[in-house]
Amino acid sequence: MKLKKKINLLIDRIGLYSFQLHLLTVMLAEYTRQSKDLEPLNNLIRQIEDTKAVIDWFHAHTPIRFNPKKKKFVARGNGKWIITTGLSSELIIGKNALVKYTKHFSINTAEDLDRAFKAVETKIAELDAQYDADSSVITFLDIEQVPDIGEREKIKAYLKANPVLDSMGKFGIPQSKHRFGAYGMPTLNQWSR
């Protein structure tokens, strides 16, 4: 039962991170609309792993478009900014989680975003403290027994609970120059091996 509690803490934490990304996306849209500065938005795209959801959100609710060749957002015309409907958009976070967190952090307008963002950070810190206080080890089989989460969330929860130290270098294990491999062998005479 202790492991299930720890797994649920990790799942709640991942949900809060998704909601925090949603809030940050809406805040960046409002900032970009007012200042016409795309640099913070492009910094966000370089930092996050799931860029497709943020790009889709901006395409749906702003006139800003993502240029895949340049790998950054570019301003395109004077289209509509629909940030208020983007606040309730389900492109980054699921509908049930969005409703739950919006009610919990009492977000009604775009003015509530800064306060809610800080409250989410505080809640994440509380979950981290609860997680660190529990010293049991989570295995992948423990995570598999929780039916409420998808495969991606299970993998994220397991990797968060059990970080792996990098024992190899940046390019993997070096291949032997002389034994059991073709590294360093001349390519002209392949039959000499």
C-alpha positions as CSV (number, residue, x, y, z in Angstrom):
1,M,0.0,0.0,0.0
2,K,2.9,2.3,0.7
3,L,4.2,1.8,-2.9
4,K,0.8,2.7,-4.3
5,K,0.8,5.9,-2.3
6,K,4.3,6.8,-3.6
7,I,3.3,6.0,-7.2
8,N,0.2,8.2,-6.9
9,L,2.4,11.0,-5.7
10,L,4.5,10.7,-8.8
11,I,1.4,10.6,-11.0
12,D,0.0,13.7,-9.3
13,R,3.3,15.4,-9.8
14,I,3.3,14.6,-13.5
15,G,-0.2,15.9,-13.8
16,L,0.8,19.2,-12.1
17,Y,3.7,19.5,-14.4
18,S,1.4,19.2,-17.4
19,F,-1.0,21.8,-15.9
20,Q,2.0,24.1,-15.2
21,L,3.1,23.8,-18.9
22,H,-0.5,24.7,-19.9
23,L,-0.5,27.8,-17.6
24,L,3.0,28.8,-18.9
25,T,1.8,28.5,-22.5
26,V,-1.2,30.7,-21.9
27,M,1.1,33.2,-20.0
28,L,3.6,33.3,-22.9
29,A,0.8,33.8,-25.4
30,E,-0.4,36.8,-23.4
31,Y,3.1,38.2,-23.1
32,T,3.8,37.7,-26.8
33,R,0.5,39.4,-27.8
34,Q,1.4,42.4,-25.7
35,S,5.2,42.7,-26.5
36,K,5.5,41.0,-29.9
37,D,8.6,39.3,-28.4
38,L,9.0,35.7,-29.5
39,E,12.3,34.9,-27.8
40,P,10.8,33.5,-24.5
41,L,8.4,31.3,-26.5
42,N,11.3,29.9,-28.6
43,N,13.3,29.3,-25.4
44,L,10.4,27.2,-24.1
45,I,10.3,25.1,-27.3
46,R,14.0,24.4,-27.0
47,Q,13.6,23.3,-23.4
48,I,10.5,21.1,-23.3
49,E,10.2,17.5,-24.6
50,D,6.6,17.5,-25.8
51,T,6.8,20.4,-28.3
52,K,3.9,19.2,-30.5
53,A,1.2,20.0,-28.0
54,V,2.5,23.6,-27.4
55,I,2.9,24.2,-31.1
56,D,-0.6,22.9,-31.8
57,W,-1.9,25.2,-29.0
58,F,-0.3,28.3,-30.5
59,H,-1.5,27.4,-34.0
60,A,-5.1,27.0,-32.7
61,H,-5.2,30.2,-30.5
62,T,-2.8,32.7,-32.0
63,P,-1.6,34.0,-35.3
64,I,2.0,32.8,-34.5
65,R,3.2,29.9,-36.6
66,F,6.1,27.4,-36.0
67,N,8.7,27.2,-38.7
68,P,10.0,23.6,-38.8
69,K,13.1,24.5,-40.9
70,K,14.2,27.2,-38.5
71,K,12.8,25.3,-35.5
72,K,11.3,28.4,-34.0
73,F,8.1,30.4,-33.9
74,V,7.7,33.3,-36.4
75,A,5.1,36.1,-36.5
76,R,2.6,35.7,-39.3
77,G,0.2,38.6,-39.9
78,N,-2.4,40.1,-37.6
79,G,-4.7,37.1,-37.0
80,K,-6.9,36.5,-34.1
81,W,-5.6,36.1,-30.5
82,I,-8.0,33.8,-28.7
83,I,-6.2,33.4,-25.4
84,T,-9.3,33.2,-23.2
85,T,-10.5,30.1,-25.0
86,G,-7.0,28.8,-25.0
87,L,-7.2,28.8,-21.2
88,S,-9.8,26.0,-21.4
89,S,-8.1,24.2,-24.3
90,E,-7.4,20.5,-24.0
91,L,-4.4,20.4,-26.3
92,I,-1.8,20.2,-23.6
93,I,-3.6,18.6,-20.7
94,G,-6.6,16.3,-20.7
95,K,-10.2,17.5,-20.1
96,N,-10.7,15.9,-16.7
97,A,-7.3,17.1,-15.3
98,L,-7.9,20.5,-16.7
99,V,-11.3,20.8,-15.0
100,K,-9.9,19.4,-11.8
101,Y,-6.9,21.7,-11.6
102,T,-8.8,24.8,-12.8
103,K,-11.4,24.3,-10.0
104,H,-8.7,23.5,-7.4
105,F,-6.6,26.6,-8.2
106,S,-9.7,28.7,-8.9
107,I,-8.7,30.1,-12.3
108,N,-11.4,32.1,-14.0
109,T,-9.6,34.7,-16.1
110,A,-6.1,35.3,-17.5
111,E,-5.4,37.6,-14.5
112,D,-5.4,34.5,-12.2
113,L,-2.6,32.8,-14.1
114,D,0.4,34.2,-12.2
115,R,-1.1,33.4,-8.8
116,A,-2.1,29.9,-10.0
117,F,1.3,29.2,-11.4
118,K,2.9,30.0,-8.0
119,A,0.3,27.8,-6.3
120,V,1.2,24.9,-8.6
121,E,4.9,25.3,-7.8
122,T,4.1,25.2,-4.1
123,K,2.0,22.1,-4.6
124,I,4.7,20.4,-6.6
125,A,7.2,21.2,-3.8
126,E,4.8,19.7,-1.2
127,L,4.5,16.5,-3.3
128,D,8.3,16.3,-3.6
129,A,8.6,16.6,0.2
130,Q,6.1,13.8,0.7
131,Y,7.8,11.6,-1.9
132,D,11.3,12.2,-0.3
133,A,9.9,11.4,3.1
134,D,8.9,7.9,1.9
135,S,12.0,5.7,1.5
136,S,10.6,2.6,-0.2
137,V,11.7,1.5,-3.6
138,I,9.4,1.4,-6.6
139,T,9.8,-1.3,-9.2
140,F,8.3,-1.4,-12.7
141,L,5.9,-4.2,-11.6
142,D,4.5,-1.9,-8.9
143,I,3.8,0.7,-11.5
144,E,2.2,-1.8,-13.9
145,Q,-0.4,-2.7,-11.2
146,V,-1.9,0.9,-11.3
147,P,-4.6,0.7,-13.9
148,D,-5.5,4.4,-14.1
149,I,-2.5,5.6,-16.0
150,G,-1.2,5.2,-19.6
151,E,2.0,3.6,-20.7
152,R,3.8,7.0,-21.1
153,E,2.9,8.1,-17.6
154,K,4.0,4.7,-16.2
155,I,7.4,5.0,-17.8
156,K,7.8,8.6,-16.6
157,A,6.9,7.6,-13.1
158,Y,9.3,4.7,-13.1
159,L,12.2,6.8,-14.5
160,K,11.4,9.6,-12.0
161,A,11.5,7.1,-9.1
162,N,14.6,5.2,-10.3
163,P,17.1,7.6,-11.9
164,V,20.0,5.8,-13.7
165,L,23.5,7.1,-13.5
166,D,25.2,7.3,-16.9
167,S,28.0,4.7,-16.8
168,M,28.8,5.1,-20.5
169,G,30.3,8.0,-22.3
170,K,28.5,10.3,-24.7
171,F,29.1,8.0,-27.7
172,G,28.7,4.6,-25.9
173,I,31.3,1.9,-25.4
174,P,34.3,2.3,-27.7
175,Q,34.8,-0.5,-30.1
176,S,38.0,-2.5,-30.0
177,K,40.5,-1.5,-32.6
178,H,42.0,-4.9,-33.2
179,R,39.7,-7.7,-31.7
180,F,36.3,-8.8,-32.8
181,G,35.5,-5.8,-35.0
182,A,36.3,-4.1,-38.3
183,Y,37.3,-0.8,-36.7
184,G,40.6,0.3,-38.2
185,M,40.6,-2.4,-40.9
186,P,41.3,-1.2,-44.4
187,T,38.1,-1.3,-46.5
188,L,39.8,-2.3,-49.8
189,N,40.5,-5.9,-48.9
190,Q,37.4,-7.3,-47.2
191,W,38.3,-10.9,-47.9
192,S,41.5,-10.8,-45.8
193,R,39.5,-11.1,-42.6
